Amino acid sequence: MVLGVTVISVEVTHFPEPADPAPQPTAAAPAAQPRRARRLAVLGDSTAVGLGDPRPNRGGWRGVGPLVAAALGVDDDGYLNPSFEGARMKNVLIEQLPAVLAHRADVALLVVGMNDTLRPDFDAEQISADLTELVRTLAAQGTLLVPVRFHDHSKVFRLPSSIKRALAARVAELNAAIDAVVAAEGVPCLNLHELPGAYELTSWSVDRLHPSELGHRMLALGFTTLLEQAGYAVAEPVSLTCSGGVEPSALSHFGWLVGKGVPWLWRRGREFLPYAVAIMWRSFRGRAD
């Protein structure tokens, strides 16, 4: 007997191994919320005081400090300004710093140095050391200090060419000292030379030494821009539209010139003259060699 065998062909299909499941998108980390500066201090000289920006109907000066305070949402209790006219870097360290430490400011603005440049005992290394101590002492308490580096004031203030060269050289020394500290300590710094409009006459008051209302607003805008970049909330951006200040009258121009301008030029000129003569002599020797 013959048995019939049926062969069944089975086709086996090979399916690819299942791929690993696609990674699911993860939620992005929330962006850090800007910090609010509740306490602000302004240190320095007459520019920090606010000279050049008179308060309307109230007397005294407004200036960069109240403008920054308003932009940051700092109230009157949170604002401190122990600055005074004629202050030098050492004055800030010895006489103004204690009040700021007691105030426990979140942010401190520093505008000082030009008075140092006009003195015969100018010492760039000492200025650098004093500024370093200011930055570190405040940082240890949690206060961010924001200094300025200066523009070429000889382009603004009318001086003989030899004095202009001497002043420009001295300001360059001051800026080099400030730059070294800023780089070493990693703090923001407002560069006045790069501030838009820094050399426009409308940015300056009648004396050409202090900012006008517009100039103070420009400073405030520069400071708040740096603070925003550093992570602080700016509740209300600073406007460059002048409003609320007062225009000095012709009489006030004359009064400043007679009462303060001429005496200041005479006093500082006598102190600065030996340095200017040395600059002129080196310039002469350089051309003669």
C-alpha positions as CSV (number, residue, x, y, z in Angstrom):
1,M,0.0,0.0,0.0
2,V,1.3,3.3,-1.0
3,L,0.8,6.2,1.3
4,G,0.3,9.7,-0.2
5,V,2.3,12.4,1.6
6,T,1.3,16.0,1.2
7,V,4.0,18.5,1.8
8,I,2.7,21.8,3.1
9,S,4.9,24.7,2.4
10,V,4.9,27.3,5.1
11,E,6.3,30.7,4.3
12,V,7.7,32.4,7.3
13,T,7.8,36.2,7.3
14,H,10.5,37.8,9.4
15,F,9.3,41.0,11.0
16,P,11.9,43.5,12.1
17,E,12.5,43.9,15.8
18,P,10.4,46.6,17.3
19,A,12.3,49.8,17.5
20,D,12.8,51.5,20.9
21,P,10.0,53.8,21.6
22,A,10.7,57.4,20.6
23,P,11.7,59.5,23.5
24,Q,8.9,61.6,24.8
25,P,9.6,65.3,25.0
26,T,10.3,66.5,28.5
27,A,8.9,69.7,29.9
28,A,11.3,72.6,29.6
29,A,12.7,73.8,32.8
30,P,10.9,76.9,33.9
31,A,12.9,80.1,33.3
32,A,14.4,81.7,36.3
33,Q,12.1,84.4,37.6
34,P,13.7,87.9,37.8
35,R,14.7,88.9,41.3
36,R,13.1,92.0,42.8
37,A,15.4,94.6,44.3
38,R,13.6,95.9,47.3
39,R,16.5,98.0,48.7
40,L,18.7,100.3,46.6
41,A,21.7,102.5,47.5
42,V,23.5,105.1,45.5
43,L,27.1,106.0,46.5
44,G,29.5,108.5,45.1
45,D,30.0,112.2,44.4
46,S,27.9,115.1,43.1
47,T,26.6,113.2,40.1
48,A,25.3,110.5,42.5
49,V,23.8,113.3,44.6
50,G,21.8,114.4,41.4
51,L,23.4,117.7,40.6
52,G,22.1,118.9,37.2
53,D,18.6,117.6,37.7
54,P,16.7,119.9,40.0
55,R,13.5,118.7,41.6
56,P,10.5,120.7,40.3
57,N,8.8,122.8,43.0
58,R,10.6,121.0,45.8
59,G,14.2,122.2,45.8
60,G,17.2,120.0,45.9
61,W,18.2,117.4,43.4
62,R,16.6,114.3,41.9
63,G,19.1,112.6,39.6
64,V,19.9,109.0,38.6
65,G,19.0,107.4,42.0
66,P,15.3,108.1,42.2
67,L,14.9,107.3,38.5
68,V,16.5,103.8,39.1
69,A,14.5,103.3,42.2
70,A,11.2,104.0,40.4
71,A,12.2,101.6,37.6
72,L,13.0,98.8,40.0
73,G,9.9,99.5,42.1
74,V,11.9,100.4,45.2
75,D,9.8,102.6,47.6
76,D,11.1,105.5,49.7
77,D,11.9,103.3,52.7
78,G,14.1,101.1,50.5
79,Y,16.1,103.9,48.9
80,L,19.3,105.3,50.4
81,N,21.7,107.9,49.1
82,P,24.6,108.8,51.4
83,S,26.6,110.4,48.5
84,F,28.0,113.9,48.8
85,E,29.7,116.6,46.6
86,G,33.4,116.3,46.2
87,A,33.6,112.6,47.3
88,R,36.5,110.5,46.2
89,M,36.8,106.7,46.2
90,K,38.3,106.7,49.7
91,N,35.4,108.8,51.0
92,V,33.0,106.2,49.7
93,L,34.8,103.4,51.4
94,I,35.2,105.1,54.8
95,E,32.2,107.4,55.1
96,Q,29.5,106.0,52.8
97,L,29.9,102.3,52.9
98,P,28.8,101.8,56.6
99,A,25.4,103.4,55.9
100,V,24.9,101.1,52.9
101,L,25.8,98.0,55.0
102,A,23.3,99.0,57.6
103,H,20.7,99.5,54.9
104,R,21.3,96.0,53.6
105,A,20.8,97.0,50.0
106,D,20.1,94.4,47.3
107,V,21.8,96.7,44.7
108,A,24.2,99.6,45.1
109,L,25.2,102.0,42.3
110,L,28.6,103.8,42.4
111,V,29.5,107.0,40.6
112,V,32.8,108.3,41.8
113,G,36.3,108.9,40.5
114,M,36.4,112.2,38.6
115,N,37.3,114.1,41.8
116,D,40.3,111.7,42.2
117,T,41.6,112.5,38.7
118,L,41.9,116.2,39.5
119,R,43.9,115.8,42.7
120,P,47.8,115.9,42.9
121,D,47.8,112.7,45.1
122,F,45.9,110.6,42.5
123,D,46.9,107.0,43.0
124,A,45.4,104.4,40.6
125,E,46.6,101.4,42.6
126,Q,44.9,102.8,45.8
127,I,41.7,103.4,43.9
128,S,41.8,99.9,42.6
129,A,42.3,98.5,46.1
130,D,39.6,100.6,47.6
131,L,37.1,99.6,44.9
132,T,38.0,96.0,45.4
133,E,37.2,96.3,49.1
134,L,33.9,98.0,48.3
135,V,32.9,95.2,45.9
136,R,33.9,92.4,48.2
137,T,32.5,93.9,51.4
138,L,29.1,94.5,49.8
139,A,29.1,91.1,48.0
140,A,29.7,89.3,51.3
141,Q,26.4,90.8,52.5
142,G,24.6,89.9,49.2
143,T,24.7,93.4,47.7
144,L,25.6,93.8,44.0
145,L,27.7,96.9,43.4
146,V,27.6,98.4,39.9
147,P,30.3,101.0,39.3
148,V,30.8,103.2,36.2
149,R,33.9,103.7,34.0
150,F,34.2,107.2,32.6
151,H,33.9,108.9,29.3
152,D,36.6,111.3,28.1
153,H,35.5,114.3,30.0
154,S,38.0,116.5,28.1
155,K,35.5,116.2,25.1
156,V,32.8,117.8,27.1
157,F,34.4,120.3,29.4
158,R,36.1,123.3,27.7
159,L,39.7,123.3,28.6
160,P,43.0,124.4,26.9
161,S,44.4,121.6,24.7
162,S,47.3,120.8,27.0
163,I,44.9,120.5,30.0
164,K,42.6,118.3,27.9
165,R,45.4,115.9,27.1
166,A,46.4,115.7,30.7
167,L,42.8,115.1,31.9
168,A,42.3,112.4,29.2
169,A,45.4,110.6,30.3
170,R,44.4,110.7,33.9
171,V,40.9,109.4,33.1
172,A,42.5,106.6,31.2
173,E,44.4,105.6,34.3
174,L,41.3,105.7,36.4
175,N,39.4,103.6,33.9
176,A,42.2,101.0,33.8
177,A,42.0,100.7,37.6
178,I,38.2,100.2,37.4
179,D,38.5,97.8,34.5
180,A,40.9,95.6,36.4
181,V,38.6,95.3,39.4
182,V,35.5,94.7,37.3
183,A,37.3,91.9,35.4
184,A,38.6,90.3,38.6
185,E,35.4,90.5,40.6
186,G,33.0,89.8,37.8
187,V,30.6,92.6,38.5
188,P,28.7,94.6,35.8
189,C,30.0,98.1,35.0
190,L,28.3,101.0,33.1
191,N,30.6,102.3,30.4
192,L,29.8,106.0,30.0
193,H,32.0,106.3,26.9
194,E,29.7,103.9,25.1
195,L,26.5,105.4,26.5
196,P,24.5,106.7,23.5
197,G,24.5,110.5,23.5
198,A,27.2,110.8,26.2
199,Y,29.0,113.5,24.2
200,E,25.9,115.5,23.2
201,L,25.6,118.9,24.9
202,T,21.9,118.2,25.8
203,S,23.2,115.4,28.1
204,W,25.0,117.9,30.2
205,S,24.0,120.8,32.5
206,V,25.3,124.3,32.2
207,D,28.5,123.5,34.0
208,R,29.5,120.6,31.7
209,L,30.5,118.7,34.8
210,H,27.2,117.1,35.8
211,P,24.5,115.5,33.7
212,S,21.3,117.3,32.8
213,E,18.0,115.7,33.4
214,L,18.4,113.9,30.1
215,G,21.9,112.8,31.1
216,H,20.6,111.4,34.5
217,R,17.9,109.6,32.6
218,M,20.5,108.1,30.3
219,L,22.5,106.9,33.3
220,A,19.4,105.4,34.9
221,L,18.5,103.6,31.7
222,G,22.1,102.2,31.4
223,F,22.1,101.0,35.0
224,T,18.7,99.3,34.8
225,T,19.7,97.6,31.5
226,L,22.7,96.1,33.3
227,L,20.6,95.1,36.3
228,E,18.0,93.4,34.1
229,Q,20.8,91.5,32.4
230,A,22.0,90.5,35.9
231,G,18.6,89.0,36.6
232,Y,16.8,91.8,38.4
233,A,13.2,92.8,37.5
234,V,12.7,96.2,36.0
235,A,9.1,97.0,36.7
236,E,9.0,100.3,34.7
237,P,11.6,101.0,32.0
238,V,13.3,104.4,32.4
239,S,12.0,107.0,29.9
240,L,14.3,109.4,28.1
241,T,11.5,111.9,27.8
242,C,12.3,114.8,30.1
243,S,9.4,115.6,32.3
244,G,9.2,116.8,35.9
245,G,12.6,118.4,35.9
246,V,13.3,122.1,35.5
247,E,15.4,124.1,33.1
248,P,18.0,126.2,34.8
249,S,17.4,129.9,34.0
250,A,19.9,132.4,32.7
251,L,20.2,133.8,36.2
252,S,20.9,130.4,37.7
253,H,23.6,129.8,35.0
254,F,25.3,133.0,36.0
255,G,24.9,132.3,39.7
256,W,26.5,128.9,39.3
257,L,29.4,130.4,37.2
258,V,30.1,133.1,39.8
259,G,29.4,131.2,43.0
260,K,30.7,127.7,42.1
261,G,32.1,127.4,38.6
262,V,35.0,129.9,38.8
263,P,36.1,129.0,42.4
264,W,36.0,125.3,41.4
265,L,38.1,125.9,38.3
266,W,40.5,128.0,40.2
267,R,40.9,125.5,43.0
268,R,41.1,122.4,40.9
269,G,43.1,124.1,38.2
270,R,45.9,124.9,40.7
271,E,45.9,121.3,42.0
272,F,45.9,119.8,38.5
273,L,48.4,122.2,36.9
274,P,51.6,120.4,38.0
275,Y,50.4,117.2,36.4
276,A,49.3,119.0,33.2
277,V,52.8,120.6,33.0
278,A,54.4,117.2,33.3
279,I,52.2,115.9,30.5
280,M,53.2,118.8,28.3
281,W,56.9,118.4,29.1
282,R,56.8,114.7,28.2
283,S,54.9,115.5,25.0
284,F,57.6,118.1,24.1
285,R,60.4,115.7,24.9
286,G,58.8,113.1,22.7
287,R,58.6,115.4,19.7
288,A,62.2,116.6,20.3
289,D,63.7,113.1,20.4
